[in-house]
Amino acid sequence: MNKNNKLDFSSQDIFVGLDTHLKNWRVSIIVGESTFKTFSQDPYSKLLKNYLVKNFPNGNYYSAYEASFCGFTS
């Protein structure tokens, strides 16, 4: 692989939607105006961070989550 072909998402916004559950998270990633991928993962923020850094290096990450069991209360 040519070193000039490295991924670089500098100045690009990467939006991450989370549906949080006790045993897993449902993650949706949107880049630009397209849904890139939706997947399930174990509920660990470091795992998600590592995925983002590996697949979208230097991007601007934004996230939102569904206020479920660990969300807001009245």
Order of alpha helices (4+ residues) and beta strands (2+ residues): beta-beta-beta-alpha-beta
